[in-house]
C-alpha cells in the first residue's frame, strides 16, 4: 500500500513515476522519482500530515483526501521503515520508502 500511494502521487503530480529498488543500510529502499514541480522545503514534513493538501488550487472534485503520504509513512513505520521526500536536482520529487529486511 505504501509503494502504491507513492507511485500514484508521482503519476498524479509529476506526470510519471520511475521506480527502483535498492539496498539500504537496514533493509531495502523503494525509490520513486517524478518530474513534477517538487515541494517547497517548508512543506516537506507537512505533506505527511493527515488531510494536508499542498496544492491550493485543488478541490474535492479533483480527487484525493490528503491521506496518501500519511498512510504510506504509517505503513512503512509499522514495518520498521519510513518514507522521506527530497526535491531532485534539476526538478521533480524523490520519495524513498525504506523497510527492514
MOCORPE-V726674 format. One record per residue. N is the residue number from 1. PHI is phi as a letter, one per 20 degrees, with the letter a starting at -180 (* if undefined). Layout:
# MOCORPE-V726674
N,PHI / N,PHI
This chain:
# MOCORPE-V726674
1,* / 2,f / 3,f / 4,g / 5,f / 6,f / 7,f / 8,f / 9,f / 10,f / 11,f / 12,f / 13,d / 14,c / 15,m / 16,b / 17,c / 18,d / 19,d / 20,c / 21,c / 22,c / 23,f / 24,d / 25,g / 26,d / 27,r / 28,c / 29,c / 30,d / 31,d / 32,c / 33,d / 34,c / 35,d / 36,f / 37,f / 38,m / 39,c / 40,f / 41,g / 42,f / 43,e / 44,g / 45,e / 46,f / 47,f / 48,e / 49,f / 50,g / 51,m / 52,f / 53,c / 54,e / 55,e / 56,f / 57,e / 58,f / 59,c / 60,f / 61,f / 62,e / 63,n / 64,n / 65,c / 66,m / 67,d / 68,g / 69,f / 70,g / 71,f / 72,g / 73,f / 74,f / 75,f / 76,f / 77,f / 78,f / 79,d / 80,l / 81,c / 82,a / 83,c / 84,c / 85,d / 86,b / 87,f / 88,e / 89,f / 90,n / 91,o / 92,n / 93,c / 94,d / 95,d / 96,c / 97,d / 98,d / 99,b / 100,f / 101,e
